[in-house]
Amino acid sequence: MHVLVAPNAFKGTLSAQEVAGIIEHCLKAVKPTYFTQSLPVADGGDGTCELLTEIGGYQKKETWTLDALGRPIAGQFGWDHESLTAYIDVSTASGVGNLLPEEKDPQIASTFGTGILISEAIDLGAKHIVLGLGGSATIDLGLGILAALGLEFLDEKGRALALFSPGFTKRIKHIQLKPNLPKIKFSCLCDVSNTFFGPKGAVPVFGQQKGLNPDLFEEYEKQCQQIAHKLYAKSGKSFTDQDGFGAAGGIALGLSAFFDARIEFGAQYFFQKTGLEDAVKKADWVITGEGRYDSQSEAGKASHELLQIVRRQEKKIALITSGDEGRDVFDQHWKLKDLDFSQENYLQEARTNLRNLVMEKIRDL
């Protein structure tokens, strides 16, 4: 029996690599005659570029940058010197996971720290940036990144506005470019297909989880509309909202105004980059998983996209998740116990729960 272990990260608890390691350890303990292959997966969410860096064997570059509120934070990115490509997760510097719940405020939060990492990569000679958009704390249309790359945002009197300041987006009246923006191409990896504007856009769908009061949704979206039109007017392009512009608070929207920025749906990009379809061909069973499989999973998350590949190849697949959804579409559904996140040892509990579940279910594989 050949088993492919291909889980996504369990958001808020365990990385894809750690989940895969636990599953593989259990397989070897219970089914020592089985051949196992470990290939953790990602879909543009938190840690996608970190995982691509590890699987690709790229050089890891470390540097100081700023978090979403402008505080110093250690950052890193993957560097492929042969293709002059840098792999950068927005969540590394500008992630919501770096903030306490009471600190979340997209009216202040900025992607400038991600822009610093991009600038560092450009200084190395990068011509292509692969940007994992998952896990951002921001809804700034990528203005922070643009500021790091040479744009300046001015108030009605022509004075430069300070990033990370309250009401930053509201006070933008003019945009100023430096003479020569860097010649750089972006591939923006998304795990959602939302447009930026509209009822399923960035503000109404993701605003509250990033700290924006629902009472402010309408006003904030109006501010973003004004900024989007200013950006595209400055670049001389016409603005059309696109699928994926709603990811990470509109980063791809802002970048597309001035750069060659292409939206890639992260799971498909990741699977092609890592040869996952070939790995499925060799397997009899695939074990995948994510923290919670739900309606958003079917919009491009890794577990759902992997299911489609498995079905096409007429193989079997088991899903590990904490909810009940997915029970009717996967061959096996292994349900995790709910975690008490108020407990200090919740991470260890997550590892124990996963290990116990897999040890129990793997006997019937």
N, C-alpha and C positions, 0 to 999 in steps of 0.2 A: 504493500500500500504506500502510495506517495501522497504526502500531505503538504500543501502550500499554506504557510502561516502568513497572512497578509492583513493585519489589523490597522485601522486608523488610530490616531491618538484618542484617548478618552479624556475629552476636554475638561480641564480643571483638576485632573488627577494625574494620569499616567501618560507618558509619551508613547508614540507608536512603537519605538524601539523597545521600551520596557515591557509593554504588553506582549510583543512578539517573543521576547526572551522568556517570560513566564510561561506562555503557551508551549513554546518549544521544550522547555525544561519538563513540563508535565507530560508531554508526548513521549519524551525519551524515558521517563520513569515508568509510565503505564504501558506504552506500546514500543518497547525497545527495538522491535524488528521493522518498524515503519521507517521509511525514508522521509525526512522532513527538509523543507527549504523555507527559509525565513526571508520575507520581502515586505517589511512594513510599508504602508501606503499613506498618501496624503492627497489633498484635493484643492490646495490653495489656502487652507486654514492655517492656524498657528503652527509654526515649525516646518512648513513645507520645504522651504529653501534650505533649512538646516539639514533635513533628511536627504534632499537632493545632493547637497554637498558631501554628506557622509557616503551615500551610495556611489556617487561619481568619483570619490577619492580626491576631491578638490582641496586646495589649500584653504585653511581657515585663517582669516585675518581678524585681528582683534584691535579695537580702538575705543576711545572714550567718545561718547555722544551725549545727547540730552533726551530725557523721557518726554512724554506728551505734555507735561507741565513745565518743561524747561529745566529740570534738575539733572545733574550729571549722572550718567549711567554707563556701565560697560556694555559695549556693543560688539557685534561680530558679523562677518558675512563670508560666503564662500567665494573663492577666486579660481577660475579656470584660465590660466595664463595662455593656453593654446588657442582658445576661441575668444580671448579677451572679454569673457563674460563673468559678471558678478551675480551671485545669488543672495538676495536680501529679503528677509522677512520683515514686514512692517511692524509686526508684534514685538520684534527685538527691542526697538527704541520707543515706538509710538503705541505700544500695546496697552489694552485695558487691563491686562493682567499685572502690569507694573503699578497700578493705582489701588488705593484703598477705596471701598465703596463710596465713602463720603467725599472722595476727591474727584470723582468722575464728573466732568462738565465739558461737553463738546463746544461750548461757547468760548472756552479758554484753550482747550487742548489743541495741539498743533503737531503736524507731521515733520516739523523742522529737523528733529533728531534723525529721522529716516533720511532726510535730505543730506545731512552730514555724512552718513554712511555712503550714500550714492556719490557724493563729492569725493570721498576718500577713494572709492573704486575708480572714478574718472581719473584721479591723479595717478593711479596705477597704470592707466592706459585702457580702461574699460571702454568698449564700444557698444556693449549690450548689457542691459540690466534685467535680470529676471526677478520680478517683485512679487512675493507672496503676500496677498492682501488681507489674509485672515487675522482676526483678533485685534483690530485697531480700536483706539479709544477716541477717535476723531471723526468729525463730520466737517472737514475744512476744505473739501474739494482739492486736496493736495496742495493748498497754498503754502504750507510750510516747506514742502519739498521744492516748490517753485522758487520760494525765497532763497533757499540754500543754493539754487542753481542760477540765480541772477536776476530774479524779478524783485521789484520793490513796490510796496503797497502804500498809498498815500491818502491822507484825509482831504477834506474839501479845501483846505488851505495849502495843499501841496506838501505837507509835513509827513515824514516817514512814520508809519504806524509800528508800534512795538508788538512783536509776536508774543504769544502767551498772555495777552492782556484782555480783560473783559470787554466784550462788545467789538472785538477786532473785525469780524466780518461786517458788522453793521456800519462801521466807520469808513470802509473802503470806498473811495470816490474816484481814485485814479490808479492806474497801473503803469509802472515804468520798467523798461527793459534795459539790461546792459547790452553793449554793442554786439557781443558775440556769445550767444548761448552755446553750451557744449553740444557737439554732434554725437548724440547718444540715442540708442533705440531701446524701448522698453517692451517687455512681455509681462503683462499684468495677470497674475494667476488668481482666478476667482473661484470661490466655492458657493456663490449665489449668482442668480441671473437677474436680479432686480435692476430696473432702471433707477436713475437718481430721483426723478420727480414722479408724482402721482401717488395714488393710494397704496401702492406696494413699493414705494420708493424708500430711499435711505432714511429720511427723517421719521415717517410714521412707523416703519417696520423696525428700525434699529435704534432710533433716537432714545427711547426710554432706557434700554439696557446700557447705553453709553452715558446716562445721567441727565438727559434732557427732559425737563418737565413737559408732559403732554399738552399743557396749556400754551406752551411756546412753539408747538410744532408748526402751526400755520405761519406765524411771523418769521420763524427761522427759515422755513422753506422759501419764503418770499425773498429774504436776504440772499439765499443761495442762488435763486433765479437771477437776481440782479448781477451777482458776481460772475455767474457762468456766462452771461451775455457780455459782460465787460471783458472777460478773458478772451472770448472768441472774437470779439470786435478788435481787440488789440492785436491778435495774431492774424487777423484778416480771413479767418475761416468762418463758415456758417455752423451754428450749433444744432446738433440733432442728438437727443437723448438716446442711449443705447443700452441693451442688456449688459449687465455687469458694471455700469457706471454707478450703481448703488452700493457696490462693494467698498468696504473700508472708507465710507464717508465721501465717496466721489473722487478718489485719487486718480483713477484712470480718466475721469472727465477732465480734470485740470491738466494732467500731463498731455492729453491728446490735443489740447489747444496749441501747444508749442513744440511737441516732439512726435516722433514716430512711436506711438504707444498702442500696442495691440492687446486686446483682451483675449486671454486664453482660459478656457474652462479647465480648472486646475487638475481634476482627476484624469481627464483625457491626456493632458500634457504630461502629467507624472507617469501614467501608464506607458505612454509611448517612449518617454525618456529612459525608463527603467526596464523595458522589455517584459512587462507584466503578462501580456497575452501569451507569449511563449512559455512563461512559467506556468500559466494555467493549463496549457496543452499537456504538460508533463504530469500534472497532478490528477489524482483520483478524487480527492477532497480538498476544498479550500476552507480555511477558518479565517473569518474576518470579524470585525467588531468596531463599535464606536460607543461613546458615552451614552447617547440616546438616539435611537433610530426613530425618525418622525417624518412629518410631511415635508420638512425642508430637506431631508435626506434624498428624496426623490427628485430634487431640483439640481442634482449634480454632485452630491456627496460621494465620497470614495466607496463606501460599502454598497450603495445602490448601483453605481457604475460598474463595480466589480461583479455584482450579481448578473448584470446584462451579459458580460463576457462569459461568465460561467454557464449561463443558460444557452448561449450560442454554441458553446463547445460541449454541451450535454454532460457537464460534470456536476458534482454535488458541492453544496456550500452550507456552512454553519455560521450563524450570526451570534455574536456575544454583545449584549446591550442591556440597559437597565429598565427599559420600558417593554410594553407588550406589542407595539407595532413591529411589523415585519414577520410576525409569527406565521402568517398565511403565505408568504412568498419565498422564504428561505427553507431549505430542506430540514434544517434543525435550528431551533431558536433557544439559546442559552441565556436565561435571564439572571442578571446580577442583582444582588441585594442593594437596596437604597442606602446611601451614605448619609451620615450625620455630619455635615460640614462645620458644625459648631464645635466639634471635638478636635483637640489639637492633633490627635493621631489619625486623622481621616485618611491620610495618604497610605499609612501602613495598613489601615483597614481595607482600603481599596485593593492593595496588593494581595492581602489575605483572602478577600472575597473572590477575587479573580482566580487565584490559585486553587481554592477549594472547589469552585464551580467547574473549572476545567478538569480537575482530577476526577470529579464525579461524572461529567458528561463524556469525557474522552473514551471511557470504557465501551460506550455504545456506538462509537464512530465506525 
